[in-house]
Amino acid sequence: MDITDGLMQDHRVIERVLDALALAADRMDRGEPVPARFFADCADFAAGFADGCHHLKEEHVLFPAITAAGVPAGGPVSVMLHEHDEGRSLIRALREAARAMDAGDATVRAELVGCARDYVALLRSHIAKEDHVLFPMARQVIDPAAQARVAAAFEDIAQTEACDGSQDRYLALADALSAEAGEA
C-alpha cells in the first residue's frame, strides 16, 4: 500500500456523504421535507472526518513532505490548503443554516441548499485534483525513506485524540446518511 492509498480510501467515504448531501439538497430544493438534523450531521461528518482526521494528515504530514521534496510552496499545495479553508467556511455556514432551520427559521432553506451544493461542488473538484494530480505527484517526488516517515506519521495521527476510534463512528455515520438520503 502506498502513502496515498489510505487518503484515497477516505475520499471514497467522503464522496458517499457528498452524494447523500447532494440528494438531500435536491429534495429540499423541490420542497420535500428533509430534517435540519440531516444537514447538521453532514456538517459534523465533514468537520470530524474530512477535516478533523483526513485534512489533518494532509496538512501536517503529506503537504510538508511534498514541499520538502522540492515542489514549490506556492503551487498545488497552496491551492489545496486554500480549498480546505473554503470547505471549513462552507461547513460553518451549513451548520449555522441547519441550526436556524431547526429553530424554525424557514427563510434559510435556500441558504442551506446553496451551502450544501457549494460544499459538494468544492469537495468533488478538490478530491479529483488530489486523486489525479497531487497524489500521483507525491508518489513521484517523495523518496522511499520519506514515504515511510509519512506513513508512520499518518498512523500516529490516526491514533491521536482527534481521530482515535472515530473511523468506525464516521463510517457508520456515512452509512446512515447514505441510507437516509436514499429514502424518499
Phi and psi in degrees as a GROMACS rama.xvg file:
@    title "Ramachandran Plot"
@    xaxis  label "Phi"
@    yaxis  label "Psi"
@TYPE xy
-90.5018  175.497  ASP-2
-64.453  -20.9313  ILE-3
-99.6775  -5.94041  THR-4
-58.0533  -47.0457  ASP-5
-63.2948  -38.6152  GLY-6
-65.2833  -38.5258  LEU-7
-69.5832  -34.4454  MET-8
-63.3844  -40.6926  GLN-9
-57.7514  -42.4067  ASP-10
-57.8858  -39.5897  HIS-11
-64.4597  -38.3872  ARG-12
-67.7057  -44.8309  VAL-13
-59.8986  -41.5217  ILE-14
-62.5968  -33.7071  GLU-15
-62.4872  -40.4359  ARG-16
-71.4877  -36.9821  VAL-17
-61.2898  -42.1042  LEU-18
-60.8789  -43.3937  ASP-19
-64.8798  -42.8323  ALA-20
-63.7347  -40.9061  LEU-21
-63.646  -43.2649  ALA-22
-61.0545  -43.6021  LEU-23
-65.528  -40.0765  ALA-24
-63.6104  -41.6555  ALA-25
-62.7538  -43.525  ASP-26
-61.6545  -45.0455  ARG-27
-64.2509  -39.257  MET-28
-63.8058  -30.2849  ASP-29
-82.118  0.143684  ARG-30
89.6174  6.65339  GLY-31
-78.2042  150.356  GLU-32
-74.3616  129.971  PRO-33
-135.423  123.682  VAL-34
-64.744  140.756  PRO-35
-56.9315  -32.1401  ALA-36
-57.4081  -34.8369  ARG-37
-58.678  -46.788  PHE-38
-68.0075  -37.8269  PHE-39
-63.4148  -39.9421  ALA-40
-65.3195  -38.5584  ASP-41
-63.3934  -40.8771  CYS-42
-64.2645  -39.6463  ALA-43
-63.0526  -43.3236  ASP-44
-59.859  -48.2433  PHE-45
-61.8218  -44.2316  ALA-46
-70.1856  -39.5444  ALA-47
-82.8509  -47.0802  GLY-48
-91.8  -59.2135  PHE-49
-62.4205  -47.5292  ALA-50
-90.5812  -46.2366  ASP-51
-66.3223  -36.879  GLY-52
-111.093  -53.8904  CYS-53
-64.1991  -54.4789  HIS-54
-66.3067  -28.9199  HIS-55
-59.1541  -44.4169  LEU-56
-62.6698  -42.6704  LYS-57
-66.9176  -50.6911  GLU-58
-70.8535  -34.7087  GLU-59
-95.0524  -16.727  HIS-60
-127.686  -62.4933  VAL-61
-65.736  -50.0451  LEU-62
-61.7631  -44.0342  PHE-63
-61.9865  -35.2204  PRO-64
-66.4148  -38.9002  ALA-65
-64.546  -44.7946  ILE-66
-64.6411  -42.8644  THR-67
-63.0996  -26.4923  ALA-68
-81.6416  0.702496  ALA-69
110.153  -2.74543  GLY-70
-75.2104  127.164  VAL-71
-55.8598  138.157  PRO-72
-60.9928  -28.7932  ALA-73
-85.8532  5.47532  GLY-74
-89.9456  -134.838  GLY-75
-61.6642  -30.174  PRO-76
-63.9592  -42.0014  VAL-77
-66.5864  -32.956  SER-78
-63.6939  -45.0513  VAL-79
-63.2371  -41.963  MET-80
-63.2641  -41.5694  LEU-81
-61.8109  -42.345  HIS-82
-67.893  -33.8099  GLU-83
-60.361  -44.1595  HIS-84
-64.0103  -42.079  ASP-85
-58.875  -43.9672  GLU-86
-61.0854  -41.7565  GLY-87
-60.802  -42.2509  ARG-88
-63.1329  -43.1528  SER-89
-66.39  -37.4148  LEU-90
-67.2677  -40.1833  ILE-91
-60.4813  -44.039  ARG-92
-65.5762  -40.1419  ALA-93
-62.2222  -45.1124  LEU-94
-62.5571  -43.2806  ARG-95
-65.1965  -41.7924  GLU-96
-65.2751  -39.7507  ALA-97
-63.7768  -41.0115  ALA-98
-62.2449  -44.7645  ARG-99
-63.5644  -42.3111  ALA-100
-64.9514  -41.7362  MET-101
-62.1361  -30.1229  ASP-102
-82.5175  1.45975  ALA-103
104.35  4.499  GLY-104
-87.7094  94.9522  ASP-105
-73.3825  -12.2571  ALA-106
-70.875  -13.8804  THR-107
-89.3412  2.36819  VAL-108
-53.4367  -50.2567  ARG-109
-65.5267  -37.3748  ALA-110
-64.3622  -41.9995  GLU-111
-61.7514  -46.6531  LEU-112
-62.1812  -43.8267  VAL-113
-62.9647  -44.7501  GLY-114
-61.3479  -43.9082  CYS-115
-61.5773  -47.5197  ALA-116
-65.8296  -40.2983  ARG-117
-63.6448  -41.8882  ASP-118
-65.0332  -44.6395  TYR-119
-59.9164  -46.4891  VAL-120
-63.3353  -44.7323  ALA-121
-60.0926  -50.4195  LEU-122
-68.8565  -35.9143  LEU-123
-62.6975  -44.0984  ARG-124
-65.7114  -42.74  SER-125
-61.1321  -47.6536  HIS-126
-61.4933  -41.5867  ILE-127
-61.5396  -42.2151  ALA-128
-64.2954  -41.3405  LYS-129
-67.224  -48.7894  GLU-130
-62.279  -39.2485  ASP-131
-103.981  -14.7019  HIS-132
-123.016  -61.5469  VAL-133
-67.5305  -46.7159  LEU-134
-66.2676  -43.3753  PHE-135
-60.768  -37.4211  PRO-136
-61.8302  -44.7818  MET-137
-59.0496  -43.9207  ALA-138
-62.8002  -30.0975  ARG-139
-81.8041  -40.8039  GLN-140
-90.9161  -24.2967  VAL-141
-87.4806  120.237  ILE-142
-68.4696  161.736  ASP-143
-55.8378  -39.7372  PRO-144
-65.3079  -42.0171  ALA-145
-68.1713  -35.3696  ALA-146
-61.8186  -37.9178  GLN-147
-64.5995  -39.8463  ALA-148
-66.2935  -38.8565  ARG-149
-62.2093  -47.1223  VAL-150
-60.2661  -42.1642  ALA-151
-65.8604  -39.7714  ALA-152
-66.4762  -37.2854  ALA-153
-59.2342  -44.2377  PHE-154
-64.0622  -39.9287  GLU-155
-60.7841  -43.5696  ASP-156
-64.3739  -39.3661  ILE-157
-61.2249  -24.3602  ALA-158
-94.0752  -2.51933  GLN-159
-70.8391  166.274  THR-160
-58.2425  -36.5248  GLU-161
-63.8346  -32.7388  ALA-162
-113.337  -25.7654  CYS-163
-54.8695  121.96  ASP-164
78.6361  -7.11642  GLY-165
-82.1475  -21.2766  SER-166
-54.2599  -51.2997  GLN-167
-64.3388  -39.2201  ASP-168
-63.3809  -43.3279  ARG-169
-73.54  -32.7449  TYR-170
-64.6204  -40.556  LEU-171
-64.9135  -40.5958  ALA-172
-64.8138  -41.2829  LEU-173
-60.4054  -42.1679  ALA-174
-61.5021  -46.0935  ASP-175
-64.5613  -42.4858  ALA-176
-65.5141  -41.6912  LEU-177
-62.1242  -43.731  SER-178
-65.654  -44.323  ALA-179
-64.665  -40.6572  GLU-180
-67.7413  -31.3009  ALA-181
-74.2943  -17.47  GLY-182
-80.7202  136.386  GLU-183
